[in-house]
C-alpha cells in the first residue's frame, strides 16, 4: 500500500472531468492535479513540442513524489505514452478514445468522434478504429475544432459561441446518421449541456474517463500502490499559468463534474453570476515546469 499522491496531468482544466471519475473510483487517494495552462491548447502544436511539454509536466509531478500519473489528455496520450513509460519508473496511464463502447452500442452503424487536431494526428485513435470499428463495419466520422478547448478554458462551455461552434462541426455528423458521439478530449464532457441543447438526444455521448478510472484502480491494486484509506482523499492543484485566473473556472468545472467542495483545500470563494451564490475556490499553486 502507498499513501503517496497520484498525479493527474492535462494541458489545461479539461482533465478535471477525469479527476472527478478518479475521485469516485478512488475515494481514499490523494490526487495531485497539474494543468499546463501556460501552454494550453496542445492540439495544434507540433508533435515534438507536445512530447516535450508533457514530459516536463510529468517530471514536475514525479519530483513531488507521486506514485503514478494519469495523463488525462487525449492529445498528450496520443503522442507521449511510450516516451513517458521509458523515462519514469512508475505507472503512467493514458486515455484511449471511447470508440469500442460506441461501436458496441450503435444501432445506425455510424458514430462520430469529436477531437482536437492533435488527437486526430496521433496513432491511438487510428488504432482503436482499426481494432474495433473496422471489423464491425461501423463507420467513424471525425469532427474537429480548434475553438472548443479555449472556450472551456475561458469558462464558456455553455456559451452561445460554444453552441455555434458545436452546431457547425457536428451537424454533418448528425446528418450522416451517427447515433453515438465519442468525446475525444477531456474538455468535451463539459460541453455535454451545449451538445444536448443543440442536438437533443441525437447522440449518446461517450467519454473515456470512467474506464480510465477503473483501469487506474486495477493498476494501483496490482502493483500494491493503492492507498490503505477507504475515504478522505484530498485534491491539490498546480497550474503553470495564472492561478488567480484559473481558480473560478476550475471551481465551476469541479462543481459541474460533481466534485464536493468539502474535499478541496479552500482557497476563498467567488460569486457565481448565474446563481449569485458563493462558490468555494480550490487552493491552486502556480509553478514552472
C-alpha positions as CSV (number, residue, x, y, z in Angstrom):
1,X,0.0,0.0,0.0
2,X,1.1,3.6,-0.6
3,X,-0.4,6.9,0.6
4,X,1.7,8.9,-1.8
5,X,-0.4,11.1,-4.1
6,X,-1.5,10.0,-7.6
7,X,-0.6,12.6,-10.2
8,X,-3.1,13.7,-12.8
9,X,-2.0,15.8,-15.8
10,X,-3.8,17.7,-18.5
11,X,-2.8,20.5,-20.9
12,X,-5.5,22.6,-19.1
13,X,-8.5,22.3,-17.0
14,X,-10.4,19.7,-19.1
15,X,-8.8,16.9,-17.2
16,X,-10.9,17.8,-14.2
17,X,-13.6,15.6,-15.8
18,X,-11.2,12.7,-15.4
19,X,-10.2,13.8,-11.9
20,X,-13.9,13.5,-10.9
21,X,-14.1,10.0,-12.3
22,X,-10.8,9.1,-10.4
23,X,-12.2,10.5,-7.2
24,X,-15.3,8.3,-7.5
25,X,-13.3,5.2,-8.2
26,X,-10.5,6.0,-5.6
27,X,-12.1,7.8,-2.7
28,X,-9.1,7.3,-0.4
29,X,-6.4,8.6,-2.8
30,X,-4.8,12.0,-2.6
31,X,-4.8,13.4,-6.1
32,X,-2.3,16.0,-7.3
33,X,-3.6,17.7,-10.5
34,X,-1.3,19.7,-12.8
35,X,-2.8,21.9,-15.6
36,X,-0.3,23.3,-18.1
37,X,-2.4,26.4,-18.5
38,X,0.6,28.4,-19.8
39,X,0.7,26.3,-23.0
40,X,-2.9,25.1,-23.5
41,X,-4.2,24.1,-26.0
42,X,-1.8,21.3,-27.2
43,X,-3.9,20.2,-30.1
44,X,-2.4,22.4,-32.8
45,X,1.2,22.2,-31.5
46,X,4.0,20.2,-33.3
47,X,4.3,16.6,-32.2
48,X,7.8,17.0,-30.6
49,X,6.6,20.0,-28.7
50,X,3.6,18.1,-27.3
51,X,6.0,15.3,-26.1
52,X,8.4,17.8,-24.5
53,X,5.7,19.7,-22.7
54,X,4.1,16.5,-21.5
55,X,7.5,15.2,-20.2
56,X,8.2,18.4,-18.4
57,X,4.8,18.3,-16.7
58,X,5.2,14.6,-15.6
59,X,8.7,15.3,-14.4
60,X,7.3,18.1,-12.1
61,X,4.7,15.6,-10.7
62,X,7.4,12.9,-10.3
63,X,9.6,15.4,-8.3
64,X,6.7,15.9,-5.9
65,X,6.6,12.2,-5.1
66,X,3.6,10.9,-7.0
67,X,3.3,7.1,-7.2
68,X,1.9,7.2,-10.7
69,X,0.5,9.6,-13.3
70,X,-2.7,9.6,-15.2
71,X,-2.2,11.5,-18.4
72,X,-5.7,13.0,-18.6
73,X,-5.3,14.5,-22.0
74,X,-6.1,12.7,-25.3
75,X,-3.6,14.7,-27.3
76,X,-0.7,14.1,-24.9
77,X,-1.7,10.4,-24.7
78,X,-1.7,10.1,-28.4
79,X,2.0,11.2,-28.7
80,X,3.7,10.7,-25.3
81,X,2.8,7.4,-23.5
82,X,5.7,5.3,-24.9
83,X,8.2,8.1,-24.2
84,X,6.9,8.7,-20.7
85,X,7.0,5.0,-19.8
86,X,10.6,4.7,-20.9
87,X,11.6,7.7,-18.7
88,X,9.8,7.0,-15.5
89,X,9.8,4.0,-13.2
90,X,6.1,4.4,-12.1
91,X,2.8,3.6,-13.7
92,X,1.8,6.0,-16.5
93,X,-1.8,5.6,-17.6
94,X,-3.2,7.3,-20.6
95,X,-6.5,7.8,-22.3
96,X,-7.9,5.8,-25.2
97,X,-10.9,7.3,-27.2
98,X,-14.1,5.5,-26.3
99,X,-14.6,4.0,-29.7
100,X,-15.1,0.5,-28.5
101,X,-18.2,1.2,-26.4
102,X,-19.5,3.5,-29.2
103,X,-19.2,0.6,-31.7
104,X,-20.8,-1.9,-29.3
105,X,-23.8,0.4,-28.7
106,X,-24.5,1.9,-32.1
107,X,-27.7,0.9,-33.9
108,X,-27.2,3.0,-37.0
109,X,-23.7,1.7,-37.7
110,X,-22.3,5.3,-37.7
111,X,-20.6,7.0,-34.8
112,X,-18.8,10.3,-34.6
113,X,-15.6,11.3,-32.8
114,X,-15.2,15.0,-31.6
115,X,-11.5,15.6,-31.2
116,X,-8.6,18.1,-31.3
117,X,-6.2,18.3,-34.3
118,X,-3.5,16.6,-32.2
119,X,-5.6,13.6,-31.3
120,X,-6.6,13.1,-34.9
121,X,-2.9,13.2,-35.9
122,X,-1.8,10.7,-33.3
123,X,-1.9,6.9,-33.6
124,X,-4.2,6.0,-30.7
125,X,-7.5,6.9,-32.5
126,X,-6.5,5.3,-35.7
127,X,-5.5,2.1,-33.8
128,X,-8.8,1.8,-31.9
129,X,-10.8,2.5,-35.1
130,X,-8.9,-0.3,-36.9
131,X,-9.2,-2.7,-34.0
132,X,-12.9,-2.2,-33.1
133,X,-14.8,-0.2,-35.7
134,X,-13.5,-1.6,-39.0
135,X,-14.1,-5.3,-38.1
136,X,-17.7,-4.4,-37.1
137,X,-18.3,-2.5,-40.2
138,X,-19.0,0.7,-38.2
139,X,-18.4,4.0,-40.0
140,X,-16.5,6.5,-37.9
141,X,-16.9,10.2,-38.7
142,X,-14.3,12.7,-37.3
143,X,-15.2,16.2,-36.3
144,X,-12.5,18.7,-35.2
145,X,-12.4,22.2,-33.8
146,X,-9.6,24.4,-32.5
147,X,-12.0,26.7,-30.7
148,X,-13.7,24.4,-28.2
149,X,-10.8,23.8,-25.8
150,X,-10.1,27.6,-25.4
151,X,-13.9,28.2,-24.8
152,X,-13.9,25.6,-21.9
153,X,-10.7,27.1,-20.5
154,X,-12.4,30.5,-20.5
155,X,-15.4,29.2,-18.7
156,X,-17.6,29.5,-21.8
157,X,-18.7,25.8,-22.2
158,X,-22.3,26.8,-22.0
159,X,-22.0,30.0,-24.1
160,X,-23.7,30.9,-27.4
161,X,-20.4,30.7,-29.1
162,X,-19.7,27.2,-27.9
163,X,-23.1,26.1,-29.2
164,X,-22.5,27.8,-32.5
165,X,-19.2,26.0,-33.0
166,X,-20.7,22.7,-32.0
167,X,-23.6,23.2,-34.4
168,X,-21.1,23.9,-37.3
169,X,-18.8,20.9,-36.6
170,X,-21.4,18.3,-35.5
171,X,-24.3,18.9,-37.9
172,X,-22.7,16.9,-40.7
173,X,-22.1,14.0,-38.3
174,X,-25.8,14.1,-37.2
175,X,-27.0,14.3,-40.8
176,X,-24.9,11.2,-41.7
177,X,-26.9,9.2,-39.1
178,X,-24.4,9.0,-36.2
179,X,-26.2,7.9,-33.0
180,X,-23.1,7.9,-30.8
181,X,-20.5,10.7,-30.2
182,X,-17.1,9.9,-28.7
183,X,-15.9,12.9,-26.7
184,X,-12.2,12.7,-27.7
185,X,-10.9,15.4,-25.4
186,X,-11.2,15.7,-21.7
187,X,-12.5,19.2,-22.1
188,X,-15.5,18.0,-24.1
189,X,-17.6,16.4,-21.3
190,X,-18.1,19.9,-20.0
191,X,-19.8,20.7,-23.4
192,X,-22.4,18.0,-22.9
193,X,-25.1,20.5,-22.0
194,X,-24.4,22.6,-25.1
195,X,-24.4,19.5,-27.3
196,X,-27.7,18.4,-26.0
197,X,-29.1,21.9,-26.3
198,X,-28.3,21.8,-30.0
199,X,-28.9,18.2,-30.9
200,X,-31.2,16.8,-28.2
201,X,-31.0,13.0,-27.9
202,X,-29.4,12.6,-31.4
203,X,-26.2,11.3,-29.9
204,X,-25.3,9.0,-27.0
205,X,-22.3,10.8,-25.5
206,X,-19.3,8.6,-24.6
207,X,-16.0,9.6,-22.9
208,X,-13.1,7.5,-21.5
209,X,-13.0,9.0,-18.0
210,X,-14.9,6.2,-16.2
211,X,-12.9,3.5,-18.0
212,X,-9.5,5.1,-17.2
213,X,-10.5,5.5,-13.6
214,X,-11.4,1.8,-13.3
215,X,-8.2,0.9,-15.1
216,X,-6.2,3.1,-12.7
217,X,-7.6,1.4,-9.7
218,X,-6.7,-2.0,-11.2
219,X,-3.1,-0.9,-11.9
220,X,-2.6,0.5,-8.4
221,X,-4.1,-2.6,-6.8
222,X,-1.9,-5.0,-8.9
223,X,1.3,-3.0,-8.1
224,X,0.5,-2.7,-4.4
225,X,0.2,1.0,-4.6
226,X,-3.4,1.5,-3.6
227,X,-3.9,3.7,-0.6
228,X,-4.8,2.0,2.7
229,X,-7.6,4.6,3.2
230,X,-11.1,3.9,2.1
231,X,-12.2,7.5,2.1
232,X,-10.9,11.0,2.8
233,X,-8.6,11.6,-0.1
234,X,-7.7,15.2,-0.9
235,X,-7.2,17.1,-4.1
236,X,-4.4,19.6,-4.7
237,X,-3.9,21.7,-7.7
238,X,-1.0,23.1,-9.7
239,X,-1.1,25.3,-12.8
240,X,1.7,26.7,-14.9
241,X,-0.2,29.9,-15.7
242,X,-2.0,32.4,-13.6
243,X,-3.6,30.7,-10.6
244,X,-6.0,33.5,-9.8
245,X,-7.3,33.4,-13.3
246,X,-7.8,29.7,-13.3
247,X,-9.4,29.4,-9.9
248,X,-13.0,30.5,-10.8
249,X,-13.1,28.3,-14.0
250,X,-11.7,25.3,-12.1
251,X,-14.2,25.8,-9.3
252,X,-17.1,25.9,-11.7
253,X,-15.9,22.9,-13.6
254,X,-15.3,20.9,-10.5
255,X,-18.9,21.6,-9.4
256,X,-20.2,20.7,-12.8
257,X,-18.3,17.4,-12.6
258,X,-19.9,16.6,-9.2
259,X,-16.9,17.2,-7.0
260,X,-17.9,18.1,-3.5
261,X,-16.2,21.3,-2.2
262,X,-15.7,19.8,1.2
263,X,-12.9,17.6,-0.2
264,X,-11.0,20.6,-1.7
265,X,-8.4,22.7,0.0
266,X,-10.2,26.0,0.5
267,X,-8.8,29.0,-1.5
268,X,-11.5,31.5,-0.9
269,X,-14.7,31.9,-2.8
270,X,-16.3,33.8,-5.7
271,X,-19.8,34.8,-6.5
272,X,-21.3,32.7,-9.3
273,X,-23.0,35.1,-11.8
274,X,-25.8,32.6,-12.6
275,X,-26.8,31.5,-9.1
276,X,-25.5,34.5,-7.2
277,X,-24.1,32.1,-4.6
278,X,-20.6,32.0,-3.1
279,X,-18.7,29.1,-4.7
280,X,-15.6,27.7,-2.9
281,X,-12.4,28.2,-4.8
282,X,-9.8,25.4,-4.7
283,X,-6.3,26.4,-3.5
284,X,-4.1,26.5,-6.5
285,X,-0.3,26.8,-6.7
286,X,1.4,28.3,-9.7
287,X,4.6,26.5,-10.8
288,X,7.0,26.3,-13.7
289,X,7.8,23.1,-15.5
